[in-house]
């Protein structure tokens, strides 16, 4: 059981920073554009 | 967290025990697809070569999401952290703890505070010219923030 026996609790500094930036940008974009995207998707679904 | 800060490792019984407990709790709450996916990915991790592991993981995740759509986001989260472990980005203890938290909380949004705390930890580590951070600290603090946030 390779997965269960792996007890490392580390992450590289660069990856932590990159993941934090990506998640924050994605969350910000969702907050800003979420309703517009939902409206567009609903519009397309209605036309189909 | 103390183990991770001391030697960047968390004893396997702690993480596996937590994951089993979280699995039982999730089953009790009706989240059966993510639990089955977690068990399946544990076995898939022993497959060879890597392409076979990734193909099986993706297929099983898609089926889990199809069979229980309400848990699709948790299934996606489990797949993503497992793939990050597969490529050596995250440690095994980190992934097991994230899966445990996901199964207990049932809401993948808790990843946002974890990644933010991880980013802060990354900035501090960069200033100290360290290459690696004990990510269990981020998981603990982020999850705590997520749980306590509604009370403020």
N, CA and C atoms of all chains as a GROMACS GRO file, in nm:
protein
  600
    1UNK      N    1   0.084  -0.120   0.000
    1UNK     CA    2   0.000   0.000   0.000
    1UNK      C    3   0.088   0.126   0.000
    2UNK      N    4   0.133   0.162  -0.118
    2UNK     CA    5   0.227   0.273  -0.130
    2UNK      C    6   0.168   0.403  -0.076
    3UNK      N    7   0.040   0.425  -0.107
    3UNK     CA    8  -0.025   0.550  -0.066
    3UNK      C    9  -0.039   0.557   0.087
    4UNK      N   10  -0.083   0.447   0.147
    4UNK     CA   11  -0.106   0.449   0.292
    4UNK      C   12   0.025   0.461   0.370
    5UNK      N   13   0.132   0.404   0.315
    5UNK     CA   14   0.259   0.404   0.388
    5UNK      C   15   0.342   0.532   0.370
    6UNK      N   16   0.300   0.618   0.278
    6UNK     CA   17   0.373   0.745   0.257
    6UNK      C   18   0.337   0.842   0.370
    7UNK      N   19   0.432   0.872   0.456
    7UNK     CA   20   0.401   0.960   0.571
    7UNK      C   21   0.469   1.096   0.560
    8UNK      N   22   0.509   1.136   0.438
    8UNK     CA   23   0.572   1.267   0.420
    8UNK      C   24   0.470   1.379   0.439
    9UNK      N   25   0.509   1.482   0.510
    9UNK     CA   26   0.420   1.596   0.532
    9UNK      C   27   0.481   1.724   0.482
   10UNK      N   28   0.532   1.723   0.360
   10UNK     CA   29   0.602   1.842   0.309
   10UNK      C   30   0.547   1.884   0.173
   11UNK      N   31   0.571   2.009   0.141
   11UNK     CA   32   0.538   2.061   0.008
   11UNK      C   33   0.643   2.163  -0.028
   12UNK      N   34   0.675   2.171  -0.159
   12UNK     CA   35   0.778   2.268  -0.196
   12UNK      C   36   0.721   2.410  -0.186
   13UNK      N   37   0.807   2.504  -0.151
   13UNK     CA   38   0.766   2.643  -0.129
   13UNK      C   39   0.704   2.702  -0.255
   14UNK      N   40   0.766   2.676  -0.370
   14UNK     CA   41   0.718   2.734  -0.496
   14UNK      C   42   0.577   2.686  -0.527
   15UNK      N   43   0.556   2.554  -0.508
   15UNK     CA   44   0.424   2.497  -0.539
   15UNK      C   45   0.318   2.557  -0.448
   16UNK      N   46   0.352   2.575  -0.319
   16UNK     CA   47   0.255   2.635  -0.225
   16UNK      C   48   0.215   2.774  -0.272
   17UNK      N   49   0.313   2.852  -0.318
   17UNK     CA   50   0.284   2.988  -0.365
   17UNK      C   51   0.199   2.985  -0.493
   18UNK      N   52   0.237   2.898  -0.586
   18UNK     CA   53   0.164   2.891  -0.714
   18UNK      C   54   0.019   2.849  -0.690
   19UNK      N   55  -0.001   2.745  -0.606
   19UNK     CA   56  -0.136   2.697  -0.580
   19UNK      C   57  -0.219   2.807  -0.513
   20UNK      N   58  -0.157   2.880  -0.418
   20UNK     CA   59  -0.229   2.987  -0.348
   20UNK      C   60  -0.273   3.095  -0.447
   21UNK      N   61  -0.184   3.135  -0.537
   21UNK     CA   62  -0.217   3.240  -0.635
   21UNK      C   63  -0.328   3.192  -0.729
   22UNK      N   64  -0.315   3.068  -0.780
   22UNK     CA   65  -0.415   3.014  -0.873
   22UNK      C   66  -0.552   3.008  -0.806
   23UNK      N   67  -0.556   2.958  -0.682
   23UNK     CA   68  -0.684   2.944  -0.612
   23UNK      C   69  -0.746   3.081  -0.586
   24UNK      N   70  -0.665   3.178  -0.544
   24UNK     CA   71  -0.717   3.312  -0.516
   24UNK      C   72  -0.770   3.378  -0.644
   25UNK      N   73  -0.696   3.365  -0.755
   25UNK     CA   74  -0.740   3.423  -0.883
   25UNK      C   75  -0.869   3.355  -0.928
   26UNK      N   76  -0.875   3.223  -0.917
   26UNK     CA   77  -0.995   3.149  -0.959
   26UNK      C   78  -1.115   3.190  -0.873
   27UNK      N   79  -1.093   3.203  -0.743
   27UNK     CA   80  -1.203   3.241  -0.653
   27UNK      C   81  -1.249   3.384  -0.682
   28UNK      N   82  -1.153   3.474  -0.706
   28UNK     CA   83  -1.186   3.612  -0.740
   28UNK      C   84  -1.265   3.620  -0.870
   29UNK      N   85  -1.221   3.542  -0.970
   29UNK     CA   86  -1.291   3.541  -1.098
   29UNK      C   87  -1.432   3.486  -1.082
   30UNK      N   88  -1.445   3.384  -0.999
   30UNK     CA   89  -1.577   3.326  -0.976
   30UNK      C   90  -1.670   3.427  -0.909
   31UNK      N   91  -1.616   3.501  -0.811
   31UNK     CA   92  -1.698   3.600  -0.741
   31UNK      C   93  -1.740   3.713  -0.834
   32UNK      N   94  -1.647   3.752  -0.926
   32UNK     CA   95  -1.676   3.862  -1.016
   32UNK      C   96  -1.768   3.822  -1.131
   33UNK      N   97  -1.739   3.705  -1.189
   33UNK     CA   98  -1.805   3.666  -1.313
   33UNK      C   99  -1.904   3.552  -1.297
   34UNK      N  100  -1.914   3.496  -1.177
   34UNK     CA  101  -1.995   3.376  -1.156
   34UNK      C  102  -2.138   3.390  -1.206
   35UNK      N  103  -2.205   3.502  -1.171
   35UNK     CA  104  -2.345   3.519  -1.210
   35UNK      C  105  -2.359   3.535  -1.360
   36UNK      N  106  -2.263   3.609  -1.422
   36UNK     CA  107  -2.269   3.627  -1.568
   36UNK      C  108  -2.251   3.494  -1.640
   37UNK      N  109  -2.154   3.414  -1.591
   37UNK     CA  110  -2.130   3.283  -1.653
   37UNK      C  111  -2.253   3.195  -1.639
   38UNK      N  112  -2.314   3.195  -1.520
   38UNK     CA  113  -2.434   3.114  -1.498
   38UNK      C  114  -2.546   3.157  -1.592
   39UNK      N  115  -2.559   3.290  -1.613
   39UNK     CA  116  -2.664   3.341  -1.703
   39UNK      C  117  -2.638   3.295  -1.846
   40UNK      N  118  -2.511   3.301  -1.889
   40UNK     CA  119  -2.477   3.258  -2.026
   40UNK      C  120  -2.506   3.110  -2.043
   41UNK      N  121  -2.465   3.029  -1.944
   41UNK     CA  122  -2.488   2.884  -1.952
   41UNK      C  123  -2.637   2.855  -1.957
   42UNK      N  124  -2.717   2.925  -1.875
   42UNK     CA  125  -2.862   2.905  -1.874
   42UNK      C  126  -2.923   2.944  -2.009
   43UNK      N  127  -2.871   3.054  -2.067
   43UNK     CA  128  -2.918   3.102  -2.196
   43UNK      C  129  -2.891   2.997  -2.305
   44UNK      N  130  -2.768   2.944  -2.304
   44UNK     CA  131  -2.732   2.842  -2.405
   44UNK      C  132  -2.818   2.717  -2.385
   45UNK      N  133  -2.833   2.677  -2.258
   45UNK     CA  134  -2.914   2.556  -2.230
   45UNK      C  135  -3.058   2.577  -2.278
   46UNK      N  136  -3.110   2.699  -2.261
   46UNK     CA  137  -3.246   2.729  -2.306
   46UNK      C  138  -3.260   2.718  -2.457
   47UNK      N  139  -3.155   2.763  -2.529
   47UNK     CA  140  -3.159   2.759  -2.675
   47UNK      C  141  -3.149   2.616  -2.728
   48UNK      N  142  -3.076   2.532  -2.652
   48UNK     CA  143  -3.062   2.391  -2.695
   48UNK      C  144  -3.196   2.320  -2.672
   49UNK      N  145   0.044   1.775   1.361
   49UNK     CA  146   0.112   1.901   1.325
   49UNK      C  147   0.249   1.908   1.393
   50UNK      N  148   0.253   1.865   1.520
   50UNK     CA  149   0.380   1.868   1.594
   50UNK      C  150   0.481   1.775   1.527
   51UNK      N  151   0.435   1.655   1.485
   51UNK     CA  152   0.524   1.559   1.419
   51UNK      C  153   0.580   1.619   1.290
   52UNK      N  154   0.490   1.688   1.214
   52UNK     CA  155   0.531   1.744   1.086
   52UNK      C  156   0.633   1.856   1.106
   53UNK      N  157   0.611   1.939   1.210
   53UNK     CA  158   0.704   2.050   1.237
   53UNK      C  159   0.840   1.995   1.280
   54UNK      N  160   0.838   1.884   1.354
   54UNK     CA  161   0.965   1.829   1.405
   54UNK      C  162   1.046   1.760   1.296
   55UNK      N  163   0.982   1.668   1.223
   55UNK     CA  164   1.063   1.591   1.126
   55UNK      C  165   0.997   1.574   0.989
   56UNK      N  166   0.902   1.662   0.956
   56UNK     CA  167   0.838   1.661   0.824
   56UNK      C  168   0.773   1.528   0.791
   57UNK      N  169   0.733   1.455   0.894
   57UNK     CA  170   0.663   1.330   0.872
   57UNK      C  171   0.550   1.318   0.975
   58UNK      N  172   0.443   1.251   0.935
   58UNK     CA  173   0.334   1.225   1.028
   58UNK      C  174   0.319   1.073   1.037
   59UNK      N  175   0.314   1.017   1.159
   59UNK     CA  176   0.303   0.871   1.171
   59UNK      C  177   0.182   0.816   1.094
   60UNK      N  178   0.206   0.710   1.020
   60UNK     CA  179   0.100   0.651   0.936
   60UNK      C  180  -0.027   0.616   1.016
   61UNK      N  181  -0.016   0.556   1.136
   61UNK     CA  182  -0.140   0.522   1.209
   61UNK      C  183  -0.230   0.644   1.235
   62UNK      N  184  -0.169   0.761   1.256
   62UNK     CA  185  -0.250   0.881   1.281
   62UNK      C  186  -0.331   0.919   1.158
   63UNK      N  187  -0.264   0.924   1.043
   63UNK     CA  188  -0.332   0.969   0.921
   63UNK      C  189  -0.431   0.863   0.871
   64UNK      N  190  -0.388   0.736   0.874
   64UNK     CA  191  -0.478   0.630   0.825
   64UNK      C  192  -0.596   0.614   0.920
   65UNK      N  193  -0.570   0.622   1.050
   65UNK     CA  194  -0.678   0.614   1.148
   65UNK      C  195  -0.780   0.725   1.127
   66UNK      N  196  -0.730   0.846   1.104
   66UNK     CA  197  -0.820   0.959   1.077
   66UNK      C  198  -0.902   0.936   0.952
   67UNK      N  199  -0.835   0.882   0.849
   67UNK     CA  200  -0.903   0.861   0.721
   67UNK      C  201  -1.013   0.754   0.735
   68UNK      N  202  -0.984   0.649   0.811
   68UNK     CA  203  -1.084   0.543   0.833
   68UNK      C  204  -1.203   0.600   0.911
   69UNK      N  205  -1.173   0.677   1.017
   69UNK     CA  206  -1.281   0.738   1.096
   69UNK      C  207  -1.364   0.832   1.012
   70UNK      N  208  -1.297   0.913   0.930
   70UNK     CA  209  -1.368   1.007   0.843
   70UNK      C  210  -1.452   0.932   0.741
   71UNK      N  211  -1.400   0.820   0.693
   71UNK     CA  212  -1.474   0.738   0.597
   71UNK      C  213  -1.604   0.685   0.658
   72UNK      N  214  -1.594   0.637   0.781
   72UNK     CA  215  -1.714   0.585   0.849
   72UNK      C  216  -1.815   0.698   0.872
   73UNK      N  217  -1.763   0.815   0.912
   73UNK     CA  218  -1.850   0.931   0.936
   73UNK      C  219  -1.919   0.973   0.806
   74UNK      N  220  -1.843   0.972   0.695
   74UNK     CA  221  -1.900   1.010   0.566
   74UNK      C  222  -2.004   0.910   0.521
   75UNK      N  223  -1.978   0.780   0.544
   75UNK     CA  224  -2.077   0.678   0.508
   75UNK      C  225  -2.206   0.701   0.586
   76UNK      N  226  -2.192   0.735   0.714
   76UNK     CA  227  -2.307   0.762   0.799
   76UNK      C  228  -2.387   0.882   0.745
   77UNK      N  229  -2.315   0.977   0.682
   77UNK     CA  230  -2.381   1.097   0.627
   77UNK      C  231  -2.422   1.079   0.481
   78UNK      N  232  -2.405   0.960   0.428
   78UNK     CA  233  -2.451   0.933   0.292
   78UNK      C  234  -2.351   0.963   0.182
   79UNK      N  235  -2.228   0.999   0.218
   79UNK     CA  236  -2.126   1.027   0.115
   79UNK      C  237  -2.053   0.897   0.080
   80UNK      N  238  -2.122   0.806   0.016
   80UNK     CA  239  -2.061   0.675  -0.009
   80UNK      C  240  -1.966   0.676  -0.130
   81UNK      N  241  -1.995   0.756  -0.231
   81UNK     CA  242  -1.911   0.755  -0.351
   81UNK      C  243  -1.768   0.803  -0.322
   82UNK      N  244  -1.750   0.914  -0.249
   82UNK     CA  245  -1.612   0.956  -0.218
   82UNK      C  246  -1.537   0.854  -0.132
   83UNK      N  247  -1.611   0.784  -0.043
   83UNK     CA  248  -1.546   0.683   0.040
   83UNK      C  249  -1.497   0.566  -0.046
   84UNK      N  250  -1.584   0.521  -0.137
   84UNK     CA  251  -1.544   0.412  -0.226
   84UNK      C  252  -1.428   0.456  -0.315
   85UNK      N  253  -1.433   0.583  -0.361
   85UNK     CA  254  -1.324   0.635  -0.444
   85UNK      C  255  -1.192   0.637  -0.366
   86UNK      N  256  -1.201   0.678  -0.238
   86UNK     CA  257  -1.081   0.682  -0.154
   86UNK      C  258  -1.020   0.542  -0.140
   87UNK      N  259  -1.106   0.442  -0.115
   87UNK     CA  260  -1.057   0.304  -0.100
   87UNK      C  261  -0.997   0.255  -0.233
   88UNK      N  262  -1.066   0.287  -0.342
   88UNK     CA  263  -1.020   0.242  -0.473
   88UNK      C  264  -0.884   0.305  -0.508
   89UNK      N  265  -0.869   0.435  -0.481
   89UNK     CA  266  -0.743   0.503  -0.514
   89UNK      C  267  -0.628   0.449  -0.429
   90UNK      N  268  -0.658   0.405  -0.307
   90UNK     CA  269  -0.555   0.344  -0.223
   90UNK      C  270  -0.498   0.220  -0.291
   91UNK      N  271  -0.587   0.143  -0.354
   91UNK     CA  272  -0.541   0.023  -0.425
   91UNK      C  273  -0.477   0.058  -0.559
   92UNK      N  274  -0.535   0.158  -0.627
   92UNK     CA  275  -0.482   0.197  -0.760
   92UNK      C  276  -0.337   0.247  -0.748
   93UNK      N  277  -0.303   0.303  -0.632
   93UNK     CA  278  -0.167   0.358  -0.616
   93UNK      C  279  -0.059   0.252  -0.628
   94UNK      N  280  -0.097   0.124  -0.619
   94UNK     CA  281   0.001   0.016  -0.632
   94UNK      C  282   0.013  -0.036  -0.774
   95UNK      N  283  -0.069   0.013  -0.865
   95UNK     CA  284  -0.064  -0.034  -1.004
   95UNK      C  285   0.062   0.018  -1.072
   96UNK      N  286   0.105  -0.056  -1.173
   96UNK     CA  287   0.217  -0.010  -1.256
   96UNK      C  288   0.181  -0.029  -1.402
   97UNK      N  289   0.225   0.055  -1.494
   97UNK     CA  290   0.301   0.178  -1.475
   97UNK      C  291   0.211   0.295  -1.434
   98UNK      N  292   0.269   0.414  -1.432
   98UNK     CA  293   0.196   0.534  -1.388
   98UNK      C  294   0.074   0.562  -1.476
   99UNK      N  295   0.088   0.540  -1.607
   99UNK     CA  296  -0.024   0.570  -1.698
   99UNK      C  297  -0.148   0.489  -1.659
  100UNK      N  298  -0.123   0.364  -1.619
  100UNK     CA  299  -0.234   0.278  -1.577
  100UNK      C  300  -0.298   0.333  -1.450
  101UNK      N  301  -0.215   0.380  -1.357
  101UNK     CA  302  -0.268   0.437  -1.232
  101UNK      C  303  -0.355   0.558  -1.262
  102UNK      N  304  -0.303   0.648  -1.347
  102UNK     CA  305  -0.376   0.770  -1.378
  102UNK      C  306  -0.507   0.740  -1.451
  103UNK      N  307  -0.502   0.646  -1.545
  103UNK     CA  308  -0.623   0.611  -1.622
  103UNK      C  309  -0.729   0.553  -1.529
  104UNK      N  310  -0.688   0.462  -1.440
  104UNK     CA  311  -0.784   0.403  -1.346
  104UNK      C  312  -0.840   0.509  -1.252
  105UNK      N  313  -0.753   0.597  -1.203
  105UNK     CA  314  -0.797   0.700  -1.108
  105UNK      C  315  -0.900   0.790  -1.173
  106UNK      N  316  -0.873   0.833  -1.296
  106UNK     CA  317  -0.965   0.922  -1.367
  106UNK      C  318  -1.100   0.853  -1.391
  107UNK      N  319  -1.092   0.729  -1.439
  107UNK     CA  320  -1.215   0.655  -1.470
  107UNK      C  321  -1.299   0.635  -1.343
  108UNK      N  322  -1.234   0.592  -1.235
  108UNK     CA  323  -1.307   0.568  -1.110
  108UNK      C  324  -1.368   0.697  -1.057
  109UNK      N  325  -1.297   0.808  -1.071
  109UNK     CA  326  -1.349   0.936  -1.023
  109UNK      C  327  -1.472   0.978  -1.103
  110UNK      N  328  -1.465   0.960  -1.234
  110UNK     CA  329  -1.579   0.996  -1.319
  110UNK      C  330  -1.701   0.912  -1.280
  111UNK      N  331  -1.680   0.781  -1.261
  111UNK     CA  332  -1.792   0.694  -1.223
  111UNK      C  333  -1.847   0.733  -1.086
  112UNK      N  334  -1.759   0.768  -0.993
  112UNK     CA  335  -1.805   0.809  -0.859
  112UNK      C  336  -1.893   0.932  -0.870
  113UNK      N  337  -1.848   1.029  -0.952
  113UNK     CA  338  -1.924   1.153  -0.968
  113UNK      C  339  -2.058   1.126  -1.036
  114UNK      N  340  -2.060   1.033  -1.131
  114UNK     CA  341  -2.185   1.001  -1.202
  114UNK      C  342  -2.283   0.932  -1.108
  115UNK      N  343  -2.232   0.839  -1.027
  115UNK     CA  344  -2.321   0.763  -0.938
  115UNK      C  345  -2.372   0.847  -0.821
  116UNK      N  346  -2.294   0.947  -0.777
  116UNK     CA  347  -2.344   1.035  -0.671
  116UNK      C  348  -2.309   1.180  -0.708
  117UNK      N  349  -2.390   1.241  -0.795
  117UNK     CA  350  -2.360   1.377  -0.844
  117UNK      C  351  -2.346   1.480  -0.733
  118UNK      N  352  -2.419   1.462  -0.621
  118UNK     CA  353  -2.410   1.561  -0.512
  118UNK      C  354  -2.272   1.562  -0.448
  119UNK      N  355  -2.196   1.453  -0.468
  119UNK     CA  356  -2.062   1.446  -0.411
  119UNK      C  357  -1.954   1.461  -0.518
  120UNK      N  358  -1.993   1.510  -0.636
  120UNK     CA  359  -1.899   1.518  -0.748
  120UNK      C  360  -1.778   1.607  -0.716
  121UNK      N  361  -1.804   1.720  -0.646
  121UNK     CA  362  -1.693   1.811  -0.615
  121UNK      C  363  -1.593   1.747  -0.518
  122UNK      N  364  -1.645   1.670  -0.424
  122UNK     CA  365  -1.555   1.602  -0.329
  122UNK      C  366  -1.474   1.495  -0.403
  123UNK      N  367  -1.540   1.424  -0.496
  123UNK     CA  368  -1.469   1.324  -0.578
  123UNK      C  369  -1.359   1.392  -0.659
  124UNK      N  370  -1.392   1.509  -0.717
  124UNK     CA  371  -1.292   1.583  -0.795
  124UNK      C  372  -1.174   1.625  -0.706
  125UNK      N  373  -1.207   1.672  -0.586
  125UNK     CA  374  -1.103   1.714  -0.491
  125UNK      C  375  -1.012   1.595  -0.457
  126UNK      N  376  -1.072   1.479  -0.429
  126UNK     CA  377  -0.993   1.360  -0.395
  126UNK      C  378  -0.902   1.324  -0.512
  127UNK      N  379  -0.957   1.329  -0.635
  127UNK     CA  380  -0.876   1.296  -0.753
  127UNK      C  381  -0.759   1.394  -0.767
  128UNK      N  382  -0.788   1.525  -0.751
  128UNK     CA  383  -0.683   1.627  -0.770
  128UNK      C  384  -0.569   1.610  -0.669
  129UNK      N  385  -0.603   1.592  -0.540
  129UNK     CA  386  -0.496   1.580  -0.440
  129UNK      C  387  -0.420   1.448  -0.458
  130UNK      N  388  -0.492   1.343  -0.502
  130UNK     CA  389  -0.425   1.215  -0.527
  130UNK      C  390  -0.326   1.228  -0.643
  131UNK      N  391  -0.368   1.299  -0.749
  131UNK     CA  392  -0.278   1.319  -0.864
  131UNK      C  393  -0.156   1.404  -0.822
  132UNK      N  394  -0.180   1.506  -0.737
  132UNK     CA  395  -0.068   1.588  -0.687
  132UNK      C  396   0.030   1.500  -0.608
  133UNK      N  397  -0.023   1.405  -0.531
  133UNK     CA  398   0.063   1.311  -0.458
  133UNK      C  399   0.137   1.221  -0.556
  134UNK      N  400   0.066   1.175  -0.657
  134UNK     CA  401   0.125   1.084  -0.757
  134UNK      C  402   0.246   1.149  -0.826
  135UNK      N  403   0.237   1.280  -0.848
  135UNK     CA  404   0.348   1.350  -0.914
  135UNK      C  405   0.448   1.407  -0.813
  136UNK      N  406   0.432   1.373  -0.686
  136UNK     CA  407   0.529   1.413  -0.584
  136UNK      C  408   0.517   1.556  -0.537
  137UNK      N  409   0.408   1.624  -0.574
  137UNK     CA  410   0.390   1.763  -0.533
  137UNK      C  411   0.351   1.771  -0.386
  138UNK      N  412   0.262   1.683  -0.343
  138UNK     CA  413   0.218   1.679  -0.203
  138UNK      C  414   0.266   1.550  -0.138
  139UNK      N  415   0.290   1.557  -0.006
  139UNK     CA  416   0.328   1.437   0.068
  139UNK      C  417   0.207   1.349   0.095
  140UNK      N  418   0.231   1.222   0.121
  140UNK     CA  419   0.121   1.129   0.146
  140UNK      C  420   0.039   1.168   0.268
  141UNK      N  421   0.105   1.213   0.374
  141UNK     CA  422   0.033   1.252   0.496
  141UNK      C  423  -0.058   1.371   0.467
  142UNK      N  424  -0.008   1.467   0.387
  142UNK     CA  425  -0.090   1.584   0.352
  142UNK      C  426  -0.218   1.541   0.281
  143UNK      N  427  -0.200   1.453   0.183
  143UNK     CA  428  -0.314   1.411   0.101
  143UNK      C  429  -0.415   1.336   0.188
  144UNK      N  430  -0.366   1.248   0.275
  144UNK     CA  431  -0.458   1.172   0.359
  144UNK      C  432  -0.535   1.266   0.454
  145UNK      N  433  -0.468   1.368   0.504
  145UNK     CA  434  -0.536   1.463   0.593
  145UNK      C  435  -0.638   1.548   0.518
  146UNK      N  436  -0.604   1.588   0.395
  146UNK     CA  437  -0.699   1.667   0.315
  146UNK      C  438  -0.823   1.584   0.283
  147UNK      N  439  -0.801   1.457   0.246
  147UNK     CA  440  -0.915   1.368   0.217
  147UNK      C  441  -1.000   1.350   0.344
  148UNK      N  442  -0.933   1.333   0.458
  148UNK     CA  443  -1.005   1.319   0.585
  148UNK      C  444  -1.093   1.440   0.612
  149UNK      N  445  -1.035   1.560   0.596
  149UNK     CA  446  -1.112   1.683   0.619
  149UNK      C  447  -1.228   1.694   0.520
  150UNK      N  448  -1.203   1.656   0.394
  150UNK     CA  449  -1.308   1.666   0.292
  150UNK      C  450  -1.424   1.574   0.326
  151UNK      N  451  -1.393   1.453   0.374
  151UNK     CA  452  -1.499   1.358   0.406
  151UNK      C  453  -1.578   1.402   0.529
  152UNK      N  454  -1.510   1.463   0.626
  152UNK     CA  455  -1.579   1.507   0.748
  152UNK      C  456  -1.663   1.631   0.720
  153UNK      N  457  -1.602   1.730   0.650
  153UNK     CA  458  -1.672   1.857   0.629
  153UNK      C  459  -1.774   1.848   0.516
  154UNK      N  460  -1.747   1.763   0.416
  154UNK     CA  461  -1.839   1.747   0.304
  154UNK      C  462  -1.851   1.869   0.216
  155UNK      N  463  -1.752   1.958   0.224
  155UNK     CA  464  -1.756   2.082   0.147
  155UNK      C  465  -1.614   2.117   0.101
  156UNK      N  466  -1.588   2.112  -0.028
  156UNK     CA  467  -1.451   2.134  -0.076
  156UNK      C  468  -1.400   2.277  -0.063
  157UNK      N  469  -1.488   2.372  -0.022
  157UNK     CA  470  -1.447   2.512  -0.010
  157UNK      C  471  -1.337   2.528   0.096
  158UNK      N  472  -1.328   2.432   0.188
  158UNK     CA  473  -1.227   2.444   0.294
  158UNK      C  474  -1.085   2.448   0.237
  159UNK      N  475  -1.071   2.410   0.107
  159UNK     CA  476  -0.938   2.414   0.045
  159UNK      C  477  -0.888   2.558   0.028
  160UNK      N  478  -0.981   2.653   0.017
  160UNK     CA  479  -0.939   2.793  -0.006
  160UNK      C  480  -0.857   2.846   0.112
  161UNK      N  481  -0.910   2.839   0.238
  161UNK     CA  482  -0.824   2.884   0.349
  161UNK      C  483  -0.694   2.804   0.361
  162UNK      N  484  -0.699   2.675   0.328
  162UNK     CA  485  -0.576   2.594   0.336
  162UNK      C  486  -0.471   2.647   0.239
  163UNK      N  487  -0.514   2.676   0.115
  163UNK     CA  488  -0.417   2.724   0.016
  163UNK      C  489  -0.368   2.865   0.051
  164UNK      N  490  -0.456   2.945   0.109
  164UNK     CA  491  -0.413   3.080   0.149
  164UNK      C  492  -0.308   3.072   0.260
  165UNK      N  493  -0.336   2.990   0.361
  165UNK     CA  494  -0.238   2.973   0.469
  165UNK      C  495  -0.108   2.913   0.412
  166UNK      N  496  -0.123   2.818   0.318
  166UNK     CA  497  -0.006   2.760   0.253
  166UNK      C  498   0.076   2.865   0.179
  167UNK      N  499   0.006   2.959   0.114
  167UNK     CA  500   0.074   3.068   0.044
  167UNK      C  501   0.152   3.157   0.140
  168UNK      N  502   0.088   3.190   0.252
  168UNK     CA  503   0.154   3.273   0.354
  168UNK      C  504   0.278   3.199   0.407
  169UNK      N  505   0.259   3.069   0.433
  169UNK     CA  506   0.371   2.986   0.481
  169UNK      C  507   0.483   2.982   0.375
  170UNK      N  508   0.440   2.975   0.247
  170UNK     CA  509   0.538   2.972   0.137
  170UNK      C  510   0.618   3.101   0.130
  171UNK      N  511   0.549   3.217   0.149
  171UNK     CA  512   0.619   3.346   0.146
  171UNK      C  513   0.722   3.354   0.260
  172UNK      N  514   0.679   3.312   0.380
  172UNK     CA  515   0.770   3.315   0.495
  172UNK      C  516   0.890   3.224   0.471
  173UNK      N  517   0.862   3.102   0.416
  173UNK     CA  518   0.970   3.007   0.389
  173UNK      C  519   1.065   3.061   0.282
  174UNK      N  520   1.009   3.132   0.182
  174UNK     CA  521   1.094   3.190   0.077
  174UNK      C  522   1.188   3.295   0.135
  175UNK      N  523   1.132   3.377   0.226
  175UNK     CA  524   1.216   3.480   0.290
  175UNK      C  525   1.328   3.418   0.372
  176UNK      N  526   1.298   3.301   0.429
  176UNK     CA  527   1.399   3.231   0.508
  176UNK      C  528   1.487   3.140   0.422
  177UNK      N  529   1.464   3.148   0.288
  177UNK     CA  530   1.537   3.067   0.189
  177UNK      C  531   1.525   2.917   0.215
  178UNK      N  532   1.404   2.875   0.255
  178UNK     CA  533   1.378   2.733   0.273
  178UNK      C  534   1.310   2.679   0.148
  179UNK      N  535   1.338   2.556   0.112
  179UNK     CA  536   1.284   2.497  -0.010
  179UNK      C  537   1.151   2.424   0.014
  180UNK      N  538   1.128   2.378   0.136
  180UNK     CA  539   1.007   2.300   0.164
  180UNK      C  540   0.938   2.349   0.290
  181UNK      N  541   0.806   2.331   0.292
  181UNK     CA  542   0.730   2.374   0.410
  181UNK      C  543   0.653   2.254   0.467
  182UNK      N  544   0.634   2.250   0.599
  182UNK     CA  545   0.548   2.146   0.658
  182UNK      C  546   0.402   2.179   0.632
  183UNK      N  547   0.343   2.115   0.532
  183UNK     CA  548   0.211   2.156   0.483
  183UNK      C  549   0.099   2.118   0.580
  184UNK      N  550   0.126   2.025   0.672
  184UNK     CA  551   0.022   1.986   0.769
  184UNK      C  552  -0.021   2.108   0.853
  185UNK      N  553   0.073   2.200   0.873
  185UNK     CA  554   0.041   2.323   0.947
  185UNK      C  555  -0.067   2.401   0.871
  186UNK      N  556  -0.050   2.413   0.740
  186UNK     CA  557  -0.149   2.484   0.657
  186UNK      C  558  -0.283   2.412   0.661
  187UNK      N  559  -0.278   2.280   0.653
  187UNK     CA  560  -0.403   2.202   0.652
  187UNK      C  561  -0.476   2.224   0.785
  188UNK      N  562  -0.403   2.218   0.895
  188UNK     CA  563  -0.464   2.234   1.027
  188UNK      C  564  -0.522   2.375   1.043
  189UNK      N  565  -0.439   2.476   1.014
  189UNK     CA  566  -0.484   2.616   1.034
  189UNK      C  567  -0.597   2.651   0.936
  190UNK      N  568  -0.585   2.608   0.811
  190UNK     CA  569  -0.688   2.638   0.711
  190UNK      C  570  -0.820   2.575   0.746
  191UNK      N  571  -0.816   2.449   0.788
  191UNK     CA  572  -0.940   2.381   0.826
  191UNK      C  573  -1.002   2.446   0.949
  192UNK      N  574  -0.917   2.484   1.044
  192UNK     CA  575  -0.965   2.551   1.165
  192UNK      C  576  -1.032   2.684   1.129
  193UNK      N  577  -0.970   2.760   1.038
  193UNK     CA  578  -1.028   2.887   0.991
  193UNK      C  579  -1.165   2.864   0.929
  194UNK      N  580  -1.172   2.760   0.845
  194UNK     CA  581  -1.298   2.729   0.775
  194UNK      C  582  -1.408   2.694   0.875
  195UNK      N  583  -1.372   2.615   0.978
  195UNK     CA  584  -1.472   2.571   1.075
  195UNK      C  585  -1.515   2.686   1.165
  196UNK      N  586  -1.420   2.773   1.203
  196UNK     CA  587  -1.451   2.879   1.299
  196UNK      C  588  -1.508   3.005   1.234
  197UNK      N  589  -1.487   3.022   1.102
  197UNK     CA  590  -1.528   3.144   1.033
  197UNK      C  591  -1.675   3.182   1.057
  198UNK      N  592  -1.769   3.086   1.052
  198UNK     CA  593  -1.912   3.124   1.071
  198UNK      C  594  -1.940   3.184   1.209
  199UNK      N  595  -1.854   3.160   1.305
  199UNK     CA  596  -1.879   3.210   1.440
  199UNK      C  597  -1.832   3.355   1.460
  200UNK      N  598  -1.769   3.413   1.358
  200UNK     CA  599  -1.720   3.551   1.372
  200UNK      C  600  -1.801   3.648   1.285
   0.00000   0.00000   0.00000
